[in-house]
């Protein structure tokens, strides 16, 4: 019952274009990229129209370099959603969402994975100067130093897990 109410809330808060507003990370890429794995974990059918609309929105926001990026300005002007220089953390959020939506074999996911691998530094981290954390929208933003490390690592691990599971015949991977 509680999960059902939560899914109803998520459905009702989805933007018309398929994205979800993000509160702790900047912003619609974060919201959408984290809602989709949550829906999957809750047992939602990832082939449903509203889920696929979200995946399509993420795919449409991919940059030429294969990554994703978004500016803090989206809290003031939503027309900026998903339109900024790529960052490792925002690319990872998009990848986590797309993989959860069943897009792990898509061109966009492969390009995003390649972006992360290409941009990874020798020390294993990624360069990220953008503010991708949200303290209070329109008031102050943060640069969490670990976002650029643990979100890309989560996305790469999730991608590897799904691909490895599919190769082993696990349709639930």
C-alpha positions as CSV (number, residue, x, y, z in Angstrom):
1,X,0.0,0.0,0.0
2,X,2.7,2.5,0.9
3,X,4.8,1.6,-2.2
4,X,1.7,2.0,-4.3
5,X,1.0,5.5,-2.9
6,X,4.7,6.4,-3.4
7,X,4.5,5.4,-7.1
8,X,1.3,7.4,-7.5
9,X,3.1,10.4,-6.1
10,X,6.0,9.9,-8.4
11,X,3.7,9.6,-11.4
12,X,1.8,12.8,-10.4
13,X,5.0,14.8,-9.9
14,X,6.5,14.0,-13.3
15,X,7.0,17.0,-15.6
16,X,5.1,17.0,-19.0
17,X,8.4,16.3,-20.9
18,X,9.1,13.2,-18.8
19,X,11.6,14.6,-16.3
20,X,11.4,14.9,-12.5
21,X,12.6,17.9,-10.5
22,X,15.6,17.2,-8.4
23,X,16.1,18.6,-4.9
24,X,19.6,17.6,-3.6
25,X,21.4,17.4,-6.9
26,X,21.2,19.7,-9.9
27,X,18.4,19.1,-11.0
28,X,16.2,17.4,-13.6
29,X,19.0,15.0,-14.6
30,X,19.4,14.2,-10.9
31,X,15.7,13.8,-10.2
32,X,15.0,11.7,-13.3
33,X,18.2,9.6,-12.9
34,X,17.3,8.7,-9.3
35,X,13.6,8.2,-9.7
36,X,14.0,5.5,-12.4
37,X,16.2,3.1,-10.3
38,X,13.7,3.7,-7.4
39,X,10.8,2.7,-9.6
40,X,12.7,-0.4,-10.7
41,X,13.5,-1.3,-7.0
42,X,9.8,-0.9,-6.1
43,X,8.9,-3.5,-8.8
44,X,7.4,-1.0,-11.3
45,X,7.1,-2.2,-14.9
46,X,9.9,-0.3,-16.6
47,X,8.1,-0.6,-20.0
48,X,5.3,1.6,-18.9
49,X,4.8,4.8,-20.9
50,X,5.7,7.3,-18.2
51,X,8.9,5.4,-17.5
52,X,9.9,5.3,-21.1
53,X,9.0,9.0,-21.5
54,X,11.6,9.7,-18.7
55,X,14.2,7.5,-20.5
56,X,13.5,9.4,-23.7
57,X,13.9,12.7,-22.0
58,X,17.3,11.6,-20.6
59,X,18.4,10.4,-24.0
60,X,17.4,13.6,-25.6
61,X,19.6,15.6,-23.2
62,X,22.8,13.8,-24.0
63,X,25.7,16.1,-25.1
64,X,27.8,15.6,-28.2
65,X,30.7,14.3,-26.0
66,X,28.5,11.5,-24.7
67,X,28.0,12.9,-21.3
68,X,25.2,14.9,-19.6
69,X,25.3,18.2,-17.8
70,X,22.9,20.7,-16.2
71,X,23.3,24.1,-14.6
72,X,22.0,25.5,-11.3
73,X,20.0,28.0,-13.4
74,X,17.4,25.4,-14.0
75,X,16.0,26.2,-10.6
76,X,15.2,29.7,-11.9
77,X,14.6,28.9,-15.5
78,X,13.6,25.3,-16.3
79,X,14.3,25.8,-20.0
80,X,17.9,25.2,-19.1
81,X,17.2,21.6,-18.1
82,X,19.8,19.2,-19.2
83,X,21.7,21.8,-21.2
84,X,25.2,22.4,-20.0
85,X,28.7,21.1,-20.2
86,X,29.0,17.4,-19.2
87,X,30.1,16.4,-15.8
88,X,31.0,13.0,-14.4
89,X,28.3,13.0,-11.7
90,X,25.5,14.2,-13.9
91,X,26.5,11.7,-16.6
92,X,26.4,9.0,-13.9
93,X,22.9,10.0,-12.8
94,X,21.6,9.8,-16.4
95,X,23.2,6.4,-16.8
96,X,21.8,5.1,-13.6
97,X,18.3,6.1,-14.8
98,X,18.7,4.7,-18.3
99,X,20.1,1.4,-17.1
100,X,17.2,1.0,-14.7
101,X,14.8,1.8,-17.5
102,X,16.2,-1.1,-19.5
103,X,18.4,1.0,-21.8
104,X,21.7,-0.6,-20.9
105,X,22.3,-1.7,-24.5
106,X,21.4,1.6,-26.1
107,X,23.7,3.8,-28.0
108,X,23.2,6.6,-25.5
109,X,24.3,4.4,-22.5
110,X,27.4,3.1,-24.4
111,X,28.3,6.7,-25.3
112,X,27.8,7.8,-21.6
113,X,30.0,4.9,-20.4
114,X,32.7,5.8,-22.9
115,X,32.5,9.4,-21.7
116,X,33.1,8.3,-18.1
117,X,36.0,6.0,-19.1
118,X,37.6,8.6,-21.3
119,X,37.3,11.3,-18.7
120,X,38.6,9.2,-15.7
121,X,41.9,10.4,-14.4
122,X,44.9,8.2,-13.6
123,X,44.1,8.5,-9.9
124,X,40.7,6.9,-10.6
125,X,38.7,10.1,-10.0
126,X,37.1,12.6,-12.4
127,X,37.6,16.4,-12.8
128,X,34.5,18.3,-11.9
129,X,34.4,22.0,-11.1
130,X,30.7,22.5,-11.6
131,X,28.3,22.9,-8.6
132,X,26.1,19.8,-8.8
133,X,24.8,19.7,-5.3
134,X,21.8,21.8,-4.1
135,X,21.7,23.3,-0.7
136,X,18.7,25.5,-1.2
137,X,17.4,26.1,-4.8
138,X,18.0,29.7,-5.9
139,X,20.0,30.4,-2.6
140,X,23.2,28.3,-2.5
141,X,24.7,25.3,-4.3
142,X,27.4,22.9,-3.3
143,X,30.3,21.0,-4.9
144,X,30.3,17.7,-3.1
145,X,33.8,16.4,-3.7
146,X,32.7,12.8,-3.6
147,X,29.8,13.1,-6.1
148,X,32.4,13.0,-8.9
149,X,33.7,9.7,-7.6
150,X,31.0,7.6,-6.2
151,X,28.2,8.3,-8.7
152,X,30.4,7.4,-11.7
153,X,31.6,4.3,-9.9
154,X,28.1,3.3,-9.2
155,X,27.0,3.8,-12.8
156,X,30.0,1.8,-14.1
157,X,29.4,-1.0,-11.7
158,X,25.6,-1.0,-12.4
159,X,26.4,-1.2,-16.2
160,X,28.9,-4.0,-15.7
161,X,26.4,-5.9,-13.5
162,X,23.5,-5.6,-16.0
163,X,25.7,-6.5,-19.0
164,X,27.2,-9.5,-17.1
165,X,23.8,-10.6,-15.9
166,X,22.3,-10.5,-19.4
167,X,25.2,-12.5,-20.8
168,X,24.6,-15.1,-18.1
169,X,20.9,-15.3,-19.0
170,X,19.5,-13.4,-16.1
171,X,16.6,-11.5,-17.5
172,X,16.2,-9.6,-14.2
173,X,19.7,-8.2,-14.2
